[in-house]
Amino acid sequence: MRRRIAIVGAGAVGGYYGGKLSAAGEDVSFLVRSGLADLRREGLSVESPAGALHLPSPRVYDNSGEIGPVDLVIVAWKATANESYRKVISPLLHSTTAILTLQNGLGNTDKLAELFGADRVLGGLCFVCINRLSLTRIRHLGQGLITMGEFEGGLTERLQDLTECFEAAGIQCGAVRDLIHAQWVKLVWNVPFNGLCIAEGGITTEDLLSCPQGEQQVRSLMREVVAGAAALGRRIAPEVLDKQIRSTREMGDYRPSSMIDYLEGRDVEVEAIWKEPLRRAEQAGAKLPAWKRLLGRIRRRLEERG
């Protein structure tokens, strides 16, 4: 079945996954905040070791009302833009439209459920090494797995249908029964790597792991994220830490998205990635001193940047 899909936020993540879905034959429209004329003139290009793709005439818009109701809304903008959820997403909905957010951190699915109904909402966690080179060009360096789950939990027919849709587009995709657990697994990576790469002044993951002290800081923060998840009733297997560090080494000289936002003067997802998960874990009784110190370091870096 061919679906009408709206990609809300066609940056690196939205452009990459939306481009793959479009190339596979899905009816995809891209909502962008910048680069509309460039995309209409040059198309959308993705460089990838798995095979490049080029959409010569992507359907791009700067107003969701021009797209109209779709079957699936994929939210791929940064969580710092979430105050626009209602205004942007409402025109895209019909009675059975599903909303899948690919955003980092915690709180995004909760807000979408509050605004549009819990039964509409799914969350997806992207494990992908990807950067945006320009308004029309994306570079995919490796990985690409999406772990997807229902906001209300369980393995539903809709969830199975969506994972099959992504798999058919060449996107590795797995369904999970417990979305919250999956979100915390992603935080095991995001909290230390995005955070320390900012706190150290804008370094890459390779720089961070190249010295024993850097890896020690990463592991300390990872253990605190695992402790935070445990306080909320989600157990994360210890081997996840080694696996994530190993896969990060394989990425090479990777620039995490939050570090890029920091260096380029854009808003950083402090609330969703560091503050809200820390708040929830501490409220559940976890003691997380290294995480609190990291949050303070990030805030100071952002204050110094102005």
Contacts in CASP RR format, 6 or more apart in sequence:
PFRMAT RR
TARGET T0000
AUTHOR 0000-0000-0000
METHOD contacts of the structure
MODEL  1
MRRRIAIVGAGAVGGYYGGKLSAAGEDVSFLVRSGLADLRREGLSVESPA
GALHLPSPRVYDNSGEIGPVDLVIVAWKATANESYRKVISPLLHSTTAIL
TLQNGLGNTDKLAELFGADRVLGGLCFVCINRLSLTRIRHLGQGLITMGE
FEGGLTERLQDLTECFEAAGIQCGAVRDLIHAQWVKLVWNVPFNGLCIAE
GGITTEDLLSCPQGEQQVRSLMREVVAGAAALGRRIAPEVLDKQIRSTRE
MGDYRPSSMIDYLEGRDVEVEAIWKEPLRRAEQAGAKLPAWKRLLGRIRR
RLEERG
2 25 0 8 1.000
2 26 0 8 1.000
2 27 0 8 1.000
3 26 0 8 1.000
3 27 0 8 1.000
3 70 0 8 1.000
3 71 0 8 1.000
3 72 0 8 1.000
3 165 0 8 1.000
4 27 0 8 1.000
4 29 0 8 1.000
4 69 0 8 1.000
4 70 0 8 1.000
4 71 0 8 1.000
4 72 0 8 1.000
5 18 0 8 1.000
5 21 0 8 1.000
5 26 0 8 1.000
5 27 0 8 1.000
5 28 0 8 1.000
5 29 0 8 1.000
5 70 0 8 1.000
5 71 0 8 1.000
5 72 0 8 1.000
5 73 0 8 1.000
5 74 0 8 1.000
6 28 0 8 1.000
6 29 0 8 1.000
6 30 0 8 1.000
6 31 0 8 1.000
6 64 0 8 1.000
6 67 0 8 1.000
6 68 0 8 1.000
6 70 0 8 1.000
6 72 0 8 1.000
6 73 0 8 1.000
6 74 0 8 1.000
6 92 0 8 1.000
7 14 0 8 1.000
7 15 0 8 1.000
7 17 0 8 1.000
7 18 0 8 1.000
7 28 0 8 1.000
7 29 0 8 1.000
7 30 0 8 1.000
7 31 0 8 1.000
7 74 0 8 1.000
7 76 0 8 1.000
8 31 0 8 1.000
8 64 0 8 1.000
8 73 0 8 1.000
8 74 0 8 1.000
8 75 0 8 1.000
8 76 0 8 1.000
8 77 0 8 1.000
8 88 0 8 1.000
8 89 0 8 1.000
8 92 0 8 1.000
9 15 0 8 1.000
9 30 0 8 1.000
9 31 0 8 1.000
9 32 0 8 1.000
9 33 0 8 1.000
9 75 0 8 1.000
9 76 0 8 1.000
9 77 0 8 1.000
10 18 0 8 1.000
10 30 0 8 1.000
10 31 0 8 1.000
10 32 0 8 1.000
10 39 0 8 1.000
10 44 0 8 1.000
10 60 0 8 1.000
10 76 0 8 1.000
11 32 0 8 1.000
11 76 0 8 1.000
11 77 0 8 1.000
11 132 0 8 1.000
11 138 0 8 1.000
12 130 0 8 1.000
12 131 0 8 1.000
12 132 0 8 1.000
12 138 0 8 1.000
12 257 0 8 1.000
13 76 0 8 1.000
13 102 0 8 1.000
13 126 0 8 1.000
13 128 0 8 1.000
13 130 0 8 1.000
14 30 0 8 1.000
14 74 0 8 1.000
14 76 0 8 1.000
14 102 0 8 1.000
15 30 0 8 1.000
15 44 0 8 1.000
15 46 0 8 1.000
15 76 0 8 1.000
15 138 0 8 1.000
16 46 0 8 1.000
16 128 0 8 1.000
16 130 0 8 1.000
16 138 0 8 1.000
16 140 0 8 1.000
17 74 0 8 1.000
17 76 0 8 1.000
17 102 0 8 1.000
17 126 0 8 1.000
17 146 0 8 1.000
17 166 0 8 1.000
17 171 0 8 1.000
18 28 0 8 1.000
18 30 0 8 1.000
18 74 0 8 1.000
19 28 0 8 1.000
19 44 0 8 1.000
19 46 0 8 1.000
19 53 0 8 1.000
19 55 0 8 1.000
19 58 0 8 1.000
20 46 0 8 1.000
20 53 0 8 1.000
20 169 0 8 1.000
20 170 0 8 1.000
20 171 0 8 1.000
21 28 0 8 1.000
21 165 0 8 1.000
21 166 0 8 1.000
21 169 0 8 1.000
21 171 0 8 1.000
22 28 0 8 1.000
22 55 0 8 1.000
22 58 0 8 1.000
23 53 0 8 1.000
23 55 0 8 1.000
23 169 0 8 1.000
24 168 0 8 1.000
24 169 0 8 1.000
24 170 0 8 1.000
25 169 0 8 1.000
26 165 0 8 1.000
26 169 0 8 1.000
28 58 0 8 1.000
28 59 0 8 1.000
29 59 0 8 1.000
29 60 0 8 1.000
29 61 0 8 1.000
29 67 0 8 1.000
29 70 0 8 1.000
30 39 0 8 1.000
30 44 0 8 1.000
30 58 0 8 1.000
30 59 0 8 1.000
30 60 0 8 1.000
30 61 0 8 1.000
31 60 0 8 1.000
31 61 0 8 1.000
31 62 0 8 1.000
31 63 0 8 1.000
31 64 0 8 1.000
31 67 0 8 1.000
31 88 0 8 1.000
32 39 0 8 1.000
32 60 0 8 1.000
32 61 0 8 1.000
32 62 0 8 1.000
33 62 0 8 1.000
33 77 0 8 1.000
34 135 0 8 1.000
35 135 0 8 1.000
35 136 0 8 1.000
36 60 0 8 1.000
36 61 0 8 1.000
36 62 0 8 1.000
38 134 0 8 1.000
38 135 0 8 1.000
38 136 0 8 1.000
39 58 0 8 1.000
39 60 0 8 1.000
39 135 0 8 1.000
39 136 0 8 1.000
40 57 0 8 1.000
40 60 0 8 1.000
42 136 0 8 1.000
43 54 0 8 1.000
43 55 0 8 1.000
43 56 0 8 1.000
43 57 0 8 1.000
43 58 0 8 1.000
43 136 0 8 1.000
44 54 0 8 1.000
44 55 0 8 1.000
44 58 0 8 1.000
44 136 0 8 1.000
44 138 0 8 1.000
45 52 0 8 1.000
45 53 0 8 1.000
45 54 0 8 1.000
45 55 0 8 1.000
45 136 0 8 1.000
45 137 0 8 1.000
45 138 0 8 1.000
46 52 0 8 1.000
46 53 0 8 1.000
46 54 0 8 1.000
46 137 0 8 1.000
46 138 0 8 1.000
46 139 0 8 1.000
46 140 0 8 1.000
47 133 0 8 1.000
47 137 0 8 1.000
47 138 0 8 1.000
47 139 0 8 1.000
47 140 0 8 1.000
48 139 0 8 1.000
48 140 0 8 1.000
48 142 0 8 1.000
49 140 0 8 1.000
49 141 0 8 1.000
49 142 0 8 1.000
50 140 0 8 1.000
50 142 0 8 1.000
61 67 0 8 1.000
64 88 0 8 1.000
64 89 0 8 1.000
64 90 0 8 1.000
64 91 0 8 1.000
64 92 0 8 1.000
65 91 0 8 1.000
65 92 0 8 1.000
67 91 0 8 1.000
67 92 0 8 1.000
68 91 0 8 1.000
68 92 0 8 1.000
69 91 0 8 1.000
69 92 0 8 1.000
69 93 0 8 1.000
69 94 0 8 1.000
69 97 0 8 1.000
70 92 0 8 1.000
70 94 0 8 1.000
70 97 0 8 1.000
71 94 0 8 1.000
71 96 0 8 1.000
71 97 0 8 1.000
71 98 0 8 1.000
72 97 0 8 1.000
72 98 0 8 1.000
72 99 0 8 1.000
72 100 0 8 1.000
72 162 0 8 1.000
73 89 0 8 1.000
73 92 0 8 1.000
73 93 0 8 1.000
73 97 0 8 1.000
73 98 0 8 1.000
73 99 0 8 1.000
73 100 0 8 1.000
74 100 0 8 1.000
74 101 0 8 1.000
74 102 0 8 1.000
75 85 0 8 1.000
75 89 0 8 1.000
75 99 0 8 1.000
75 100 0 8 1.000
75 101 0 8 1.000
75 102 0 8 1.000
75 103 0 8 1.000
75 108 0 8 1.000
75 112 0 8 1.000
76 102 0 8 1.000
76 103 0 8 1.000
77 103 0 8 1.000
78 103 0 8 1.000
78 104 0 8 1.000
78 261 0 8 1.000
78 266 0 8 1.000
78 267 0 8 1.000
78 269 0 8 1.000
79 103 0 8 1.000
79 104 0 8 1.000
79 105 0 8 1.000
79 107 0 8 1.000
79 108 0 8 1.000
79 269 0 8 1.000
79 271 0 8 1.000
79 272 0 8 1.000
79 273 0 8 1.000
80 267 0 8 1.000
80 268 0 8 1.000
80 269 0 8 1.000
80 271 0 8 1.000
82 103 0 8 1.000
82 108 0 8 1.000
82 111 0 8 1.000
85 111 0 8 1.000
85 112 0 8 1.000
85 115 0 8 1.000
86 115 0 8 1.000
89 99 0 8 1.000
89 112 0 8 1.000
89 115 0 8 1.000
89 116 0 8 1.000
93 99 0 8 1.000
93 116 0 8 1.000
93 120 0 8 1.000
97 120 0 8 1.000
98 120 0 8 1.000
98 121 0 8 1.000
98 122 0 8 1.000
98 158 0 8 1.000
98 162 0 8 1.000
99 112 0 8 1.000
99 116 0 8 1.000
99 120 0 8 1.000
99 121 0 8 1.000
99 122 0 8 1.000
100 122 0 8 1.000
100 123 0 8 1.000
100 124 0 8 1.000
100 148 0 8 1.000
100 162 0 8 1.000
101 108 0 8 1.000
101 109 0 8 1.000
101 112 0 8 1.000
101 121 0 8 1.000
101 122 0 8 1.000
101 123 0 8 1.000
101 124 0 8 1.000
102 123 0 8 1.000
102 124 0 8 1.000
102 125 0 8 1.000
102 126 0 8 1.000
102 146 0 8 1.000
103 269 0 8 1.000
103 272 0 8 1.000
104 186 0 8 1.000
104 190 0 8 1.000
104 194 0 8 1.000
104 257 0 8 1.000
104 269 0 8 1.000
104 272 0 8 1.000
104 273 0 8 1.000
105 183 0 8 1.000
105 186 0 8 1.000
105 187 0 8 1.000
105 190 0 8 1.000
105 269 0 8 1.000
105 272 0 8 1.000
105 273 0 8 1.000
105 276 0 8 1.000
105 277 0 8 1.000
106 183 0 8 1.000
106 187 0 8 1.000
106 272 0 8 1.000
106 276 0 8 1.000
106 277 0 8 1.000
106 280 0 8 1.000
107 272 0 8 1.000
107 276 0 8 1.000
108 123 0 8 1.000
108 272 0 8 1.000
109 121 0 8 1.000
109 122 0 8 1.000
109 123 0 8 1.000
109 151 0 8 1.000
109 179 0 8 1.000
112 120 0 8 1.000
112 121 0 8 1.000
112 151 0 8 1.000
113 120 0 8 1.000
113 121 0 8 1.000
113 151 0 8 1.000
118 151 0 8 1.000
118 152 0 8 1.000
119 152 0 8 1.000
121 150 0 8 1.000
121 151 0 8 1.000
121 152 0 8 1.000
122 148 0 8 1.000
122 149 0 8 1.000
122 150 0 8 1.000
122 151 0 8 1.000
122 158 0 8 1.000
122 159 0 8 1.000
122 162 0 8 1.000
122 179 0 8 1.000
123 148 0 8 1.000
123 149 0 8 1.000
123 150 0 8 1.000
123 151 0 8 1.000
123 179 0 8 1.000
123 183 0 8 1.000
124 146 0 8 1.000
124 147 0 8 1.000
124 148 0 8 1.000
124 149 0 8 1.000
124 179 0 8 1.000
124 182 0 8 1.000
125 146 0 8 1.000
125 147 0 8 1.000
125 148 0 8 1.000
125 182 0 8 1.000
125 183 0 8 1.000
125 185 0 8 1.000
125 186 0 8 1.000
126 144 0 8 1.000
126 145 0 8 1.000
126 146 0 8 1.000
127 143 0 8 1.000
127 144 0 8 1.000
127 145 0 8 1.000
127 146 0 8 1.000
127 147 0 8 1.000
127 186 0 8 1.000
127 189 0 8 1.000
127 247 0 8 1.000
128 140 0 8 1.000
128 142 0 8 1.000
128 143 0 8 1.000
128 144 0 8 1.000
128 145 0 8 1.000
129 140 0 8 1.000
129 141 0 8 1.000
129 142 0 8 1.000
129 143 0 8 1.000
129 144 0 8 1.000
129 251 0 8 1.000
129 254 0 8 1.000
130 138 0 8 1.000
130 139 0 8 1.000
130 140 0 8 1.000
130 141 0 8 1.000
130 142 0 8 1.000
130 144 0 8 1.000
131 138 0 8 1.000
131 139 0 8 1.000
131 141 0 8 1.000
131 255 0 8 1.000
131 260 0 8 1.000
132 138 0 8 1.000
132 139 0 8 1.000
133 139 0 8 1.000
141 251 0 8 1.000
141 254 0 8 1.000
142 251 0 8 1.000
143 247 0 8 1.000
143 251 0 8 1.000
144 171 0 8 1.000
144 172 0 8 1.000
145 172 0 8 1.000
145 173 0 8 1.000
145 174 0 8 1.000
146 166 0 8 1.000
146 171 0 8 1.000
146 172 0 8 1.000
146 173 0 8 1.000
146 174 0 8 1.000
147 173 0 8 1.000
147 174 0 8 1.000
147 176 0 8 1.000
147 182 0 8 1.000
147 185 0 8 1.000
147 186 0 8 1.000
148 159 0 8 1.000
148 162 0 8 1.000
148 163 0 8 1.000
148 166 0 8 1.000
148 173 0 8 1.000
148 174 0 8 1.000
148 175 0 8 1.000
148 176 0 8 1.000
149 159 0 8 1.000
149 175 0 8 1.000
149 176 0 8 1.000
149 177 0 8 1.000
149 179 0 8 1.000
149 182 0 8 1.000
150 156 0 8 1.000
150 158 0 8 1.000
150 159 0 8 1.000
150 179 0 8 1.000
151 179 0 8 1.000
153 177 0 8 1.000
153 178 0 8 1.000
153 179 0 8 1.000
154 177 0 8 1.000
154 178 0 8 1.000
155 175 0 8 1.000
155 177 0 8 1.000
159 175 0 8 1.000
160 175 0 8 1.000
162 173 0 8 1.000
163 173 0 8 1.000
163 174 0 8 1.000
163 175 0 8 1.000
166 173 0 8 1.000
167 173 0 8 1.000
176 182 0 8 1.000
178 234 0 8 1.000
180 232 0 8 1.000
180 234 0 8 1.000
181 229 0 8 1.000
181 234 0 8 1.000
181 236 0 8 1.000
184 225 0 8 1.000
184 228 0 8 1.000
184 229 0 8 1.000
184 232 0 8 1.000
184 234 0 8 1.000
184 236 0 8 1.000
184 277 0 8 1.000
185 236 0 8 1.000
185 240 0 8 1.000
187 225 0 8 1.000
187 229 0 8 1.000
187 273 0 8 1.000
187 277 0 8 1.000
188 222 0 8 1.000
188 225 0 8 1.000
188 226 0 8 1.000
188 236 0 8 1.000
188 240 0 8 1.000
188 241 0 8 1.000
188 244 0 8 1.000
189 244 0 8 1.000
189 248 0 8 1.000
190 258 0 8 1.000
190 273 0 8 1.000
191 221 0 8 1.000
191 222 0 8 1.000
191 224 0 8 1.000
191 225 0 8 1.000
191 273 0 8 1.000
191 274 0 8 1.000
191 277 0 8 1.000
191 291 0 8 1.000
191 294 0 8 1.000
192 217 0 8 1.000
192 218 0 8 1.000
192 221 0 8 1.000
192 222 0 8 1.000
192 225 0 8 1.000
192 294 0 8 1.000
193 205 0 8 1.000
193 208 0 8 1.000
193 218 0 8 1.000
193 248 0 8 1.000
193 256 0 8 1.000
194 256 0 8 1.000
194 257 0 8 1.000
194 258 0 8 1.000
194 259 0 8 1.000
194 273 0 8 1.000
195 256 0 8 1.000
195 258 0 8 1.000
195 259 0 8 1.000
195 273 0 8 1.000
195 274 0 8 1.000
195 294 0 8 1.000
195 298 0 8 1.000
196 208 0 8 1.000
196 214 0 8 1.000
196 217 0 8 1.000
196 218 0 8 1.000
196 221 0 8 1.000
196 294 0 8 1.000
197 203 0 8 1.000
197 204 0 8 1.000
197 205 0 8 1.000
197 207 0 8 1.000
197 208 0 8 1.000
197 255 0 8 1.000
197 256 0 8 1.000
197 258 0 8 1.000
197 259 0 8 1.000
198 258 0 8 1.000
198 259 0 8 1.000
198 262 0 8 1.000
198 268 0 8 1.000
198 297 0 8 1.000
198 298 0 8 1.000
198 301 0 8 1.000
198 302 0 8 1.000
199 294 0 8 1.000
199 297 0 8 1.000
199 298 0 8 1.000
199 301 0 8 1.000
200 207 0 8 1.000
200 208 0 8 1.000
201 262 0 8 1.000
201 301 0 8 1.000
202 259 0 8 1.000
202 262 0 8 1.000
202 263 0 8 1.000
203 259 0 8 1.000
204 252 0 8 1.000
204 253 0 8 1.000
204 254 0 8 1.000
204 255 0 8 1.000
204 259 0 8 1.000
205 248 0 8 1.000
205 251 0 8 1.000
205 252 0 8 1.000
205 253 0 8 1.000
205 254 0 8 1.000
205 255 0 8 1.000
205 256 0 8 1.000
206 249 0 8 1.000
206 251 0 8 1.000
206 252 0 8 1.000
206 253 0 8 1.000
206 254 0 8 1.000
207 253 0 8 1.000
208 214 0 8 1.000
208 215 0 8 1.000
208 217 0 8 1.000
208 218 0 8 1.000
209 215 0 8 1.000
209 218 0 8 1.000
209 245 0 8 1.000
209 248 0 8 1.000
209 249 0 8 1.000
215 245 0 8 1.000
217 290 0 8 1.000
218 245 0 8 1.000
219 241 0 8 1.000
219 245 0 8 1.000
220 290 0 8 1.000
221 290 0 8 1.000
221 291 0 8 1.000
221 294 0 8 1.000
222 241 0 8 1.000
222 244 0 8 1.000
223 241 0 8 1.000
224 286 0 8 1.000
224 288 0 8 1.000
224 289 0 8 1.000
224 290 0 8 1.000
224 291 0 8 1.000
225 236 0 8 1.000
225 277 0 8 1.000
225 291 0 8 1.000
226 236 0 8 1.000
226 238 0 8 1.000
226 240 0 8 1.000
226 241 0 8 1.000
227 281 0 8 1.000
227 286 0 8 1.000
227 287 0 8 1.000
227 288 0 8 1.000
228 277 0 8 1.000
228 281 0 8 1.000
228 284 0 8 1.000
228 286 0 8 1.000
228 288 0 8 1.000
229 235 0 8 1.000
229 236 0 8 1.000
229 281 0 8 1.000
230 236 0 8 1.000
230 286 0 8 1.000
231 281 0 8 1.000
231 284 0 8 1.000
231 285 0 8 1.000
231 286 0 8 1.000
232 280 0 8 1.000
232 281 0 8 1.000
232 284 0 8 1.000
248 254 0 8 1.000
258 268 0 8 1.000
258 269 0 8 1.000
258 273 0 8 1.000
261 267 0 8 1.000
261 268 0 8 1.000
261 269 0 8 1.000
262 268 0 8 1.000
262 301 0 8 1.000
262 302 0 8 1.000
262 305 0 8 1.000
265 305 0 8 1.000
268 298 0 8 1.000
268 302 0 8 1.000
270 295 0 8 1.000
270 298 0 8 1.000
270 299 0 8 1.000
270 302 0 8 1.000
274 291 0 8 1.000
274 294 0 8 1.000
274 295 0 8 1.000
274 298 0 8 1.000
275 295 0 8 1.000
278 288 0 8 1.000
278 291 0 8 1.000
278 292 0 8 1.000
278 295 0 8 1.000
281 288 0 8 1.000
282 288 0 8 1.000
END
